[in-house]
């Protein structure tokens, strides 16, 4: 049985906050590192 709260999570290395799987990342989850476009850009 799957719960809605059973979604995978990762921790963003930029802001340090955990973020949860989103449907828009369904095909790309393995490549998702940052919680948002903003963090992705502020990396460098
Ligand atoms: Zn972040």
mmCIF file of the protein (N, C-alpha, C, O) and its ligand, coordinates in Angstrom:
data_MODEL
# 
_entry.id   MODEL 
# 
loop_
_entity.id 
_entity.type 
_entity.pdbx_number_of_molecules 
1 polymer     1 
2 non-polymer 1 
# 
_entity_poly.entity_id                      1 
_entity_poly.type                           'polypeptide(L)' 
_entity_poly.nstd_linkage                   no 
_entity_poly.nstd_monomer                   no 
_entity_poly.pdbx_seq_one_letter_code       
;(UNK)(UNK)(UNK)(UNK)(UNK)(UNK)(UNK)(UNK)(UNK)(UNK)(UNK)(UNK)(UNK)(UNK)(UNK)(UNK)
(UNK)(UNK)(UNK)(UNK)(UNK)(UNK)(UNK)(UNK)(UNK)(UNK)(UNK)(UNK)(UNK)(UNK)(UNK)(UNK)
(UNK)(UNK)(UNK)(UNK)(UNK)(UNK)(UNK)(UNK)(UNK)(UNK)(UNK)(UNK)
;
_entity_poly.pdbx_seq_one_letter_code_can   XXXXXXXXXXXXXXXXXXXXXXXXXXXXXXXXXXXXXXXXXXXX 
_entity_poly.pdbx_strand_id                 A 
# 
loop_
_entity_poly_seq.entity_id 
_entity_poly_seq.num 
_entity_poly_seq.mon_id 
_entity_poly_seq.hetero 
1 1  UNK n 
1 2  UNK n 
1 3  UNK n 
1 4  UNK n 
1 5  UNK n 
1 6  UNK n 
1 7  UNK n 
1 8  UNK n 
1 9  UNK n 
1 10 UNK n 
1 11 UNK n 
1 12 UNK n 
1 13 UNK n 
1 14 UNK n 
1 15 UNK n 
1 16 UNK n 
1 17 UNK n 
1 18 UNK n 
1 19 UNK n 
1 20 UNK n 
1 21 UNK n 
1 22 UNK n 
1 23 UNK n 
1 24 UNK n 
1 25 UNK n 
1 26 UNK n 
1 27 UNK n 
1 28 UNK n 
1 29 UNK n 
1 30 UNK n 
1 31 UNK n 
1 32 UNK n 
1 33 UNK n 
1 34 UNK n 
1 35 UNK n 
1 36 UNK n 
1 37 UNK n 
1 38 UNK n 
1 39 UNK n 
1 40 UNK n 
1 41 UNK n 
1 42 UNK n 
1 43 UNK n 
1 44 UNK n 
# 
loop_
_struct_asym.id 
_struct_asym.entity_id 
A 1 
B 2 
# 
loop_
_chem_comp.id 
_chem_comp.type 
_chem_comp.mon_nstd_flag 
UNK 'L-peptide linking' . 
ZN  non-polymer         . 
# 
_pdbx_entity_nonpoly.entity_id   2 
_pdbx_entity_nonpoly.name        ? 
_pdbx_entity_nonpoly.comp_id     ZN 
# 
_pdbx_nonpoly_scheme.asym_id         B 
_pdbx_nonpoly_scheme.entity_id       2 
_pdbx_nonpoly_scheme.mon_id          ZN 
_pdbx_nonpoly_scheme.ndb_seq_num     1 
_pdbx_nonpoly_scheme.pdb_seq_num     101 
_pdbx_nonpoly_scheme.auth_seq_num    101 
_pdbx_nonpoly_scheme.pdb_mon_id      ZN 
_pdbx_nonpoly_scheme.auth_mon_id     ZN 
_pdbx_nonpoly_scheme.pdb_strand_id   A 
_pdbx_nonpoly_scheme.pdb_ins_code    . 
# 
loop_
_atom_site.group_PDB 
_atom_site.id 
_atom_site.type_symbol 
_atom_site.label_atom_id 
_atom_site.label_alt_id 
_atom_site.label_comp_id 
_atom_site.label_asym_id 
_atom_site.label_entity_id 
_atom_site.label_seq_id 
_atom_site.pdbx_PDB_ins_code 
_atom_site.Cartn_x 
_atom_site.Cartn_y 
_atom_site.Cartn_z 
_atom_site.occupancy 
_atom_site.B_iso_or_equiv 
_atom_site.pdbx_formal_charge 
_atom_site.auth_seq_id 
_atom_site.auth_comp_id 
_atom_site.auth_asym_id 
_atom_site.auth_atom_id 
_atom_site.pdbx_PDB_model_num 
ATOM   1   N  N  . UNK A 1 1  ? 0.831  -1.207 0.000   1.00 0.00 ? 1   UNK A N  1 
ATOM   2   C  CA . UNK A 1 1  ? 0.000  0.000  0.000   1.00 0.00 ? 1   UNK A CA 1 
ATOM   3   C  C  . UNK A 1 1  ? 0.868  1.260  0.000   1.00 0.00 ? 1   UNK A C  1 
ATOM   4   O  O  . UNK A 1 1  ? 1.850  1.352  0.736   1.00 0.00 ? 1   UNK A O  1 
ATOM   5   N  N  . UNK A 1 2  ? 0.501  2.193  -0.808  1.00 0.00 ? 2   UNK A N  1 
ATOM   6   C  CA . UNK A 1 2  ? 1.267  3.436  -0.872  1.00 0.00 ? 2   UNK A CA 1 
ATOM   7   C  C  . UNK A 1 2  ? 0.488  4.593  -0.270  1.00 0.00 ? 2   UNK A C  1 
ATOM   8   O  O  . UNK A 1 2  ? -0.694 4.794  -0.549  1.00 0.00 ? 2   UNK A O  1 
ATOM   9   N  N  . UNK A 1 3  ? 1.169  5.321  0.536   1.00 0.00 ? 3   UNK A N  1 
ATOM   10  C  CA . UNK A 1 3  ? 0.550  6.514  1.102   1.00 0.00 ? 3   UNK A CA 1 
ATOM   11  C  C  . UNK A 1 3  ? 0.976  7.740  0.299   1.00 0.00 ? 3   UNK A C  1 
ATOM   12  O  O  . UNK A 1 3  ? 2.004  7.730  -0.379  1.00 0.00 ? 3   UNK A O  1 
ATOM   13  N  N  . UNK A 1 4  ? 0.197  8.756  0.385   1.00 0.00 ? 4   UNK A N  1 
ATOM   14  C  CA . UNK A 1 4  ? 0.574  9.993  -0.297  1.00 0.00 ? 4   UNK A CA 1 
ATOM   15  C  C  . UNK A 1 4  ? 1.829  10.594 0.322   1.00 0.00 ? 4   UNK A C  1 
ATOM   16  O  O  . UNK A 1 4  ? 2.604  11.271 -0.353  1.00 0.00 ? 4   UNK A O  1 
ATOM   17  N  N  . UNK A 1 5  ? 2.015  10.344 1.591   1.00 0.00 ? 5   UNK A N  1 
ATOM   18  C  CA . UNK A 1 5  ? 3.176  10.891 2.287   1.00 0.00 ? 5   UNK A CA 1 
ATOM   19  C  C  . UNK A 1 5  ? 4.415  10.028 2.097   1.00 0.00 ? 5   UNK A C  1 
ATOM   20  O  O  . UNK A 1 5  ? 5.464  10.297 2.683   1.00 0.00 ? 5   UNK A O  1 
ATOM   21  N  N  . UNK A 1 6  ? 4.292  9.015  1.294   1.00 0.00 ? 6   UNK A N  1 
ATOM   22  C  CA . UNK A 1 6  ? 5.382  8.075  1.093   1.00 0.00 ? 6   UNK A CA 1 
ATOM   23  C  C  . UNK A 1 6  ? 6.292  8.487  -0.059  1.00 0.00 ? 6   UNK A C  1 
ATOM   24  O  O  . UNK A 1 6  ? 7.103  7.688  -0.528  1.00 0.00 ? 6   UNK A O  1 
ATOM   25  N  N  . UNK A 1 7  ? 6.162  9.707  -0.506  1.00 0.00 ? 7   UNK A N  1 
ATOM   26  C  CA . UNK A 1 7  ? 6.967  10.177 -1.617  1.00 0.00 ? 7   UNK A CA 1 
ATOM   27  C  C  . UNK A 1 7  ? 8.430  10.326 -1.208  1.00 0.00 ? 7   UNK A C  1 
ATOM   28  O  O  . UNK A 1 7  ? 8.725  10.641 -0.055  1.00 0.00 ? 7   UNK A O  1 
ATOM   29  N  N  . UNK A 1 8  ? 9.341  10.101 -2.144  1.00 0.00 ? 8   UNK A N  1 
ATOM   30  C  CA . UNK A 1 8  ? 10.763 10.249 -1.833  1.00 0.00 ? 8   UNK A CA 1 
ATOM   31  C  C  . UNK A 1 8  ? 11.135 11.705 -1.573  1.00 0.00 ? 8   UNK A C  1 
ATOM   32  O  O  . UNK A 1 8  ? 10.482 12.623 -2.068  1.00 0.00 ? 8   UNK A O  1 
ATOM   33  N  N  . UNK A 1 9  ? 12.171 11.896 -0.807  1.00 0.00 ? 9   UNK A N  1 
ATOM   34  C  CA . UNK A 1 9  ? 12.630 13.253 -0.513  1.00 0.00 ? 9   UNK A CA 1 
ATOM   35  C  C  . UNK A 1 9  ? 14.138 13.349 -0.719  1.00 0.00 ? 9   UNK A C  1 
ATOM   36  O  O  . UNK A 1 9  ? 14.860 12.352 -0.677  1.00 0.00 ? 9   UNK A O  1 
ATOM   37  N  N  . UNK A 1 10 ? 14.579 14.561 -0.939  1.00 0.00 ? 10  UNK A N  1 
ATOM   38  C  CA . UNK A 1 10 ? 16.013 14.848 -1.031  1.00 0.00 ? 10  UNK A CA 1 
ATOM   39  C  C  . UNK A 1 10 ? 16.280 16.127 -0.265  1.00 0.00 ? 10  UNK A C  1 
ATOM   40  O  O  . UNK A 1 10 ? 15.365 16.886 0.055   1.00 0.00 ? 10  UNK A O  1 
ATOM   41  N  N  . UNK A 1 11 ? 17.565 16.351 0.025   1.00 0.00 ? 11  UNK A N  1 
ATOM   42  C  CA . UNK A 1 11 ? 17.927 17.595 0.694   1.00 0.00 ? 11  UNK A CA 1 
ATOM   43  C  C  . UNK A 1 11 ? 18.686 18.491 -0.269  1.00 0.00 ? 11  UNK A C  1 
ATOM   44  O  O  . UNK A 1 11 ? 19.659 18.072 -0.896  1.00 0.00 ? 11  UNK A O  1 
ATOM   45  N  N  . UNK A 1 12 ? 18.238 19.701 -0.373  1.00 0.00 ? 12  UNK A N  1 
ATOM   46  C  CA . UNK A 1 12 ? 18.870 20.656 -1.277  1.00 0.00 ? 12  UNK A CA 1 
ATOM   47  C  C  . UNK A 1 12 ? 20.210 21.108 -0.710  1.00 0.00 ? 12  UNK A C  1 
ATOM   48  O  O  . UNK A 1 12 ? 20.257 21.554 0.437   1.00 0.00 ? 12  UNK A O  1 
ATOM   49  N  N  . UNK A 1 13 ? 21.298 21.010 -1.466  1.00 0.00 ? 13  UNK A N  1 
ATOM   50  C  CA . UNK A 1 13 ? 22.621 21.393 -0.968  1.00 0.00 ? 13  UNK A CA 1 
ATOM   51  C  C  . UNK A 1 13 ? 22.801 22.897 -0.859  1.00 0.00 ? 13  UNK A C  1 
ATOM   52  O  O  . UNK A 1 13 ? 23.752 23.353 -0.224  1.00 0.00 ? 13  UNK A O  1 
ATOM   53  N  N  . UNK A 1 14 ? 21.931 23.665 -1.448  1.00 0.00 ? 14  UNK A N  1 
ATOM   54  C  CA . UNK A 1 14 ? 22.058 25.119 -1.416  1.00 0.00 ? 14  UNK A CA 1 
ATOM   55  C  C  . UNK A 1 14 ? 21.382 25.699 -0.186  1.00 0.00 ? 14  UNK A C  1 
ATOM   56  O  O  . UNK A 1 14 ? 22.009 26.407 0.601   1.00 0.00 ? 14  UNK A O  1 
ATOM   57  N  N  . UNK A 1 15 ? 20.114 25.399 -0.024  1.00 0.00 ? 15  UNK A N  1 
ATOM   58  C  CA . UNK A 1 15 ? 19.371 25.970 1.103   1.00 0.00 ? 15  UNK A CA 1 
ATOM   59  C  C  . UNK A 1 15 ? 19.283 24.998 2.269   1.00 0.00 ? 15  UNK A C  1 
ATOM   60  O  O  . UNK A 1 15 ? 18.849 25.374 3.358   1.00 0.00 ? 15  UNK A O  1 
ATOM   61  N  N  . UNK A 1 16 ? 19.690 23.752 2.050   1.00 0.00 ? 16  UNK A N  1 
ATOM   62  C  CA . UNK A 1 16 ? 19.721 22.789 3.143   1.00 0.00 ? 16  UNK A CA 1 
ATOM   63  C  C  . UNK A 1 16 ? 18.372 22.280 3.584   1.00 0.00 ? 16  UNK A C  1 
ATOM   64  O  O  . UNK A 1 16 ? 18.262 21.626 4.621   1.00 0.00 ? 16  UNK A O  1 
ATOM   65  N  N  . UNK A 1 17 ? 17.353 22.569 2.817   1.00 0.00 ? 17  UNK A N  1 
ATOM   66  C  CA . UNK A 1 17 ? 16.009 22.136 3.199   1.00 0.00 ? 17  UNK A CA 1 
ATOM   67  C  C  . UNK A 1 17 ? 15.606 20.894 2.411   1.00 0.00 ? 17  UNK A C  1 
ATOM   68  O  O  . UNK A 1 17 ? 15.947 20.750 1.237   1.00 0.00 ? 17  UNK A O  1 
ATOM   69  N  N  . UNK A 1 18 ? 14.888 20.015 3.063   1.00 0.00 ? 18  UNK A N  1 
ATOM   70  C  CA . UNK A 1 18 ? 14.388 18.833 2.366   1.00 0.00 ? 18  UNK A CA 1 
ATOM   71  C  C  . UNK A 1 18 ? 13.247 19.200 1.443   1.00 0.00 ? 18  UNK A C  1 
ATOM   72  O  O  . UNK A 1 18 ? 12.415 20.052 1.755   1.00 0.00 ? 18  UNK A O  1 
ATOM   73  N  N  . UNK A 1 19 ? 13.228 18.540 0.304   1.00 0.00 ? 19  UNK A N  1 
ATOM   74  C  CA . UNK A 1 19 ? 12.105 18.752 -0.616  1.00 0.00 ? 19  UNK A CA 1 
ATOM   75  C  C  . UNK A 1 19 ? 11.574 17.414 -1.079  1.00 0.00 ? 19  UNK A C  1 
ATOM   76  O  O  . UNK A 1 19 ? 12.276 16.402 -1.072  1.00 0.00 ? 19  UNK A O  1 
ATOM   77  N  N  . UNK A 1 20 ? 10.355 17.435 -1.469  1.00 0.00 ? 20  UNK A N  1 
ATOM   78  C  CA . UNK A 1 20 ? 9.648  16.201 -1.792  1.00 0.00 ? 20  UNK A CA 1 
ATOM   79  C  C  . UNK A 1 20 ? 9.481  16.042 -3.292  1.00 0.00 ? 20  UNK A C  1 
ATOM   80  O  O  . UNK A 1 20 ? 9.376  17.010 -4.046  1.00 0.00 ? 20  UNK A O  1 
ATOM   81  N  N  . UNK A 1 21 ? 9.461  14.816 -3.680  1.00 0.00 ? 21  UNK A N  1 
ATOM   82  C  CA . UNK A 1 21 ? 9.200  14.471 -5.083  1.00 0.00 ? 21  UNK A CA 1 
ATOM   83  C  C  . UNK A 1 21 ? 8.006  15.245 -5.620  1.00 0.00 ? 21  UNK A C  1 
ATOM   84  O  O  . UNK A 1 21 ? 6.980  15.399 -4.958  1.00 0.00 ? 21  UNK A O  1 
ATOM   85  N  N  . UNK A 1 22 ? 8.181  15.723 -6.841  1.00 0.00 ? 22  UNK A N  1 
ATOM   86  C  CA . UNK A 1 22 ? 7.068  16.401 -7.500  1.00 0.00 ? 22  UNK A CA 1 
ATOM   87  C  C  . UNK A 1 22 ? 6.783  15.730 -8.829  1.00 0.00 ? 22  UNK A C  1 
ATOM   88  O  O  . UNK A 1 22 ? 7.654  15.127 -9.456  1.00 0.00 ? 22  UNK A O  1 
ATOM   89  N  N  . UNK A 1 23 ? 5.554  15.854 -9.226  1.00 0.00 ? 23  UNK A N  1 
ATOM   90  C  CA . UNK A 1 23 ? 5.139  15.159 -10.441 1.00 0.00 ? 23  UNK A CA 1 
ATOM   91  C  C  . UNK A 1 23 ? 5.907  15.619 -11.671 1.00 0.00 ? 23  UNK A C  1 
ATOM   92  O  O  . UNK A 1 23 ? 6.162  14.836 -12.585 1.00 0.00 ? 23  UNK A O  1 
ATOM   93  N  N  . UNK A 1 24 ? 6.270  16.888 -11.684 1.00 0.00 ? 24  UNK A N  1 
ATOM   94  C  CA . UNK A 1 24 ? 7.009  17.403 -12.837 1.00 0.00 ? 24  UNK A CA 1 
ATOM   95  C  C  . UNK A 1 24 ? 8.407  16.814 -12.931 1.00 0.00 ? 24  UNK A C  1 
ATOM   96  O  O  . UNK A 1 24 ? 9.052  16.899 -13.976 1.00 0.00 ? 24  UNK A O  1 
ATOM   97  N  N  . UNK A 1 25 ? 8.884  16.206 -11.825 1.00 0.00 ? 25  UNK A N  1 
ATOM   98  C  CA . UNK A 1 25 ? 10.191 15.569 -11.818 1.00 0.00 ? 25  UNK A CA 1 
ATOM   99  C  C  . UNK A 1 25 ? 10.098 14.064 -12.032 1.00 0.00 ? 25  UNK A C  1 
ATOM   100 O  O  . UNK A 1 25 ? 11.097 13.354 -11.919 1.00 0.00 ? 25  UNK A O  1 
ATOM   101 N  N  . UNK A 1 26 ? 8.937  13.593 -12.330 1.00 0.00 ? 26  UNK A N  1 
ATOM   102 C  CA . UNK A 1 26 ? 8.711  12.150 -12.400 1.00 0.00 ? 26  UNK A CA 1 
ATOM   103 C  C  . UNK A 1 26 ? 9.731  11.434 -13.283 1.00 0.00 ? 26  UNK A C  1 
ATOM   104 O  O  . UNK A 1 26 ? 10.215 10.358 -12.934 1.00 0.00 ? 26  UNK A O  1 
ATOM   105 N  N  . UNK A 1 27 ? 10.047 12.022 -14.400 1.00 0.00 ? 27  UNK A N  1 
ATOM   106 C  CA . UNK A 1 27 ? 10.978 11.370 -15.331 1.00 0.00 ? 27  UNK A CA 1 
ATOM   107 C  C  . UNK A 1 27 ? 12.422 11.722 -15.032 1.00 0.00 ? 27  UNK A C  1 
ATOM   108 O  O  . UNK A 1 27 ? 13.346 11.121 -15.582 1.00 0.00 ? 27  UNK A O  1 
ATOM   109 N  N  . UNK A 1 28 ? 12.610 12.693 -14.164 1.00 0.00 ? 28  UNK A N  1 
ATOM   110 C  CA . UNK A 1 28 ? 13.939 13.270 -13.999 1.00 0.00 ? 28  UNK A CA 1 
ATOM   111 C  C  . UNK A 1 28 ? 14.428 13.249 -12.560 1.00 0.00 ? 28  UNK A C  1 
ATOM   112 O  O  . UNK A 1 28 ? 15.401 13.919 -12.214 1.00 0.00 ? 28  UNK A O  1 
ATOM   113 N  N  . UNK A 1 29 ? 13.758 12.489 -11.742 1.00 0.00 ? 29  UNK A N  1 
ATOM   114 C  CA . UNK A 1 29 ? 14.034 12.553 -10.300 1.00 0.00 ? 29  UNK A CA 1 
ATOM   115 C  C  . UNK A 1 29 ? 15.489 12.259 -9.968  1.00 0.00 ? 29  UNK A C  1 
ATOM   116 O  O  . UNK A 1 29 ? 16.060 12.894 -9.081  1.00 0.00 ? 29  UNK A O  1 
ATOM   117 N  N  . UNK A 1 30 ? 16.084 11.323 -10.655 1.00 0.00 ? 30  UNK A N  1 
ATOM   118 C  CA . UNK A 1 30 ? 17.475 10.975 -10.359 1.00 0.00 ? 30  UNK A CA 1 
ATOM   119 C  C  . UNK A 1 30 ? 18.421 12.138 -10.609 1.00 0.00 ? 30  UNK A C  1 
ATOM   120 O  O  . UNK A 1 30 ? 19.498 12.213 -10.018 1.00 0.00 ? 30  UNK A O  1 
ATOM   121 N  N  . UNK A 1 31 ? 18.018 13.030 -11.476 1.00 0.00 ? 31  UNK A N  1 
ATOM   122 C  CA . UNK A 1 31 ? 18.885 14.156 -11.817 1.00 0.00 ? 31  UNK A CA 1 
ATOM   123 C  C  . UNK A 1 31 ? 18.554 15.413 -11.040 1.00 0.00 ? 31  UNK A C  1 
ATOM   124 O  O  . UNK A 1 31 ? 19.249 16.424 -11.153 1.00 0.00 ? 31  UNK A O  1 
ATOM   125 N  N  . UNK A 1 32 ? 17.508 15.352 -10.264 1.00 0.00 ? 32  UNK A N  1 
ATOM   126 C  CA . UNK A 1 32 ? 17.126 16.521 -9.482  1.00 0.00 ? 32  UNK A CA 1 
ATOM   127 C  C  . UNK A 1 32 ? 18.029 16.647 -8.265  1.00 0.00 ? 32  UNK A C  1 
ATOM   128 O  O  . UNK A 1 32 ? 18.142 15.715 -7.469  1.00 0.00 ? 32  UNK A O  1 
ATOM   129 N  N  . UNK A 1 33 ? 18.661 17.781 -8.125  1.00 0.00 ? 33  UNK A N  1 
ATOM   130 C  CA . UNK A 1 33 ? 19.571 18.002 -6.995  1.00 0.00 ? 33  UNK A CA 1 
ATOM   131 C  C  . UNK A 1 33 ? 19.068 19.152 -6.130  1.00 0.00 ? 33  UNK A C  1 
ATOM   132 O  O  . UNK A 1 33 ? 19.143 19.097 -4.902  1.00 0.00 ? 33  UNK A O  1 
ATOM   133 N  N  . UNK A 1 34 ? 18.562 20.181 -6.774  1.00 0.00 ? 34  UNK A N  1 
ATOM   134 C  CA . UNK A 1 34 ? 18.147 21.368 -6.043  1.00 0.00 ? 34  UNK A CA 1 
ATOM   135 C  C  . UNK A 1 34 ? 16.640 21.446 -5.933  1.00 0.00 ? 34  UNK A C  1 
ATOM   136 O  O  . UNK A 1 34 ? 15.905 20.906 -6.760  1.00 0.00 ? 34  UNK A O  1 
ATOM   137 N  N  . UNK A 1 35 ? 16.196 22.132 -4.890  1.00 0.00 ? 35  UNK A N  1 
ATOM   138 C  CA . UNK A 1 35 ? 14.768 22.160 -4.613  1.00 0.00 ? 35  UNK A CA 1 
ATOM   139 C  C  . UNK A 1 35 ? 14.028 23.063 -5.595  1.00 0.00 ? 35  UNK A C  1 
ATOM   140 O  O  . UNK A 1 35 ? 12.823 22.917 -5.798  1.00 0.00 ? 35  UNK A O  1 
ATOM   141 N  N  . UNK A 1 36 ? 14.751 23.985 -6.195  1.00 0.00 ? 36  UNK A N  1 
ATOM   142 C  CA . UNK A 1 36 ? 14.079 24.929 -7.072  1.00 0.00 ? 36  UNK A CA 1 
ATOM   143 C  C  . UNK A 1 36 ? 15.052 25.497 -8.090  1.00 0.00 ? 36  UNK A C  1 
ATOM   144 O  O  . UNK A 1 36 ? 16.269 25.355 -7.963  1.00 0.00 ? 36  UNK A O  1 
ATOM   145 N  N  . UNK A 1 37 ? 14.496 26.133 -9.085  1.00 0.00 ? 37  UNK A N  1 
ATOM   146 C  CA . UNK A 1 37 ? 15.326 26.765 -10.098 1.00 0.00 ? 37  UNK A CA 1 
ATOM   147 C  C  . UNK A 1 37 ? 16.214 27.834 -9.466  1.00 0.00 ? 37  UNK A C  1 
ATOM   148 O  O  . UNK A 1 37 ? 17.349 28.057 -9.888  1.00 0.00 ? 37  UNK A O  1 
ATOM   149 N  N  . UNK A 1 38 ? 15.675 28.474 -8.463  1.00 0.00 ? 38  UNK A N  1 
ATOM   150 C  CA . UNK A 1 38 ? 16.414 29.533 -7.779  1.00 0.00 ? 38  UNK A CA 1 
ATOM   151 C  C  . UNK A 1 38 ? 17.687 28.990 -7.132  1.00 0.00 ? 38  UNK A C  1 
ATOM   152 O  O  . UNK A 1 38 ? 18.756 29.587 -7.254  1.00 0.00 ? 38  UNK A O  1 
ATOM   153 N  N  . UNK A 1 39 ? 17.567 27.864 -6.450  1.00 0.00 ? 39  UNK A N  1 
ATOM   154 C  CA . UNK A 1 39 ? 18.730 27.257 -5.814  1.00 0.00 ? 39  UNK A CA 1 
ATOM   155 C  C  . UNK A 1 39 ? 19.704 26.739 -6.858  1.00 0.00 ? 39  UNK A C  1 
ATOM   156 O  O  . UNK A 1 39 ? 20.920 26.823 -6.684  1.00 0.00 ? 39  UNK A O  1 
ATOM   157 N  N  . UNK A 1 40 ? 19.176 26.217 -7.915  1.00 0.00 ? 40  UNK A N  1 
ATOM   158 C  CA . UNK A 1 40 ? 20.033 25.705 -8.975  1.00 0.00 ? 40  UNK A CA 1 
ATOM   159 C  C  . UNK A 1 40 ? 20.929 26.820 -9.518  1.00 0.00 ? 40  UNK A C  1 
ATOM   160 O  O  . UNK A 1 40 ? 22.106 26.606 -9.809  1.00 0.00 ? 40  UNK A O  1 
ATOM   161 N  N  . UNK A 1 41 ? 20.363 27.977 -9.644  1.00 0.00 ? 41  UNK A N  1 
ATOM   162 C  CA . UNK A 1 41 ? 21.124 29.107 -10.192 1.00 0.00 ? 41  UNK A CA 1 
ATOM   163 C  C  . UNK A 1 41 ? 22.078 29.710 -9.191  1.00 0.00 ? 41  UNK A C  1 
ATOM   164 O  O  . UNK A 1 41 ? 23.138 30.218 -9.556  1.00 0.00 ? 41  UNK A O  1 
ATOM   165 N  N  . UNK A 1 42 ? 21.705 29.654 -7.941  1.00 0.00 ? 42  UNK A N  1 
ATOM   166 C  CA . UNK A 1 42 ? 22.551 30.288 -6.913  1.00 0.00 ? 42  UNK A CA 1 
ATOM   167 C  C  . UNK A 1 42 ? 23.706 29.395 -6.494  1.00 0.00 ? 42  UNK A C  1 
ATOM   168 O  O  . UNK A 1 42 ? 24.491 29.739 -5.611  1.00 0.00 ? 42  UNK A O  1 
ATOM   169 N  N  . UNK A 1 43 ? 23.795 28.259 -7.135  1.00 0.00 ? 43  UNK A N  1 
ATOM   170 C  CA . UNK A 1 43 ? 24.854 27.310 -6.802  1.00 0.00 ? 43  UNK A CA 1 
ATOM   171 C  C  . UNK A 1 43 ? 26.236 27.908 -7.021  1.00 0.00 ? 43  UNK A C  1 
ATOM   172 O  O  . UNK A 1 43 ? 27.104 27.830 -6.151  1.00 0.00 ? 43  UNK A O  1 
ATOM   173 N  N  . UNK A 1 44 ? 26.429 28.502 -8.188  1.00 0.00 ? 44  UNK A N  1 
ATOM   174 C  CA . UNK A 1 44 ? 27.766 28.965 -8.529  1.00 0.00 ? 44  UNK A CA 1 
ATOM   175 C  C  . UNK A 1 44 ? 27.990 30.446 -8.239  1.00 0.00 ? 44  UNK A C  1 
ATOM   176 O  O  . UNK A 1 44 ? 29.079 30.964 -8.482  1.00 0.00 ? 44  UNK A O  1 
HETATM 177 ZN ZN . ZN  B 2 .  ? 17.094 24.822 -2.195  1.00 0.00 ? 101 ZN  A ZN 1 
# 
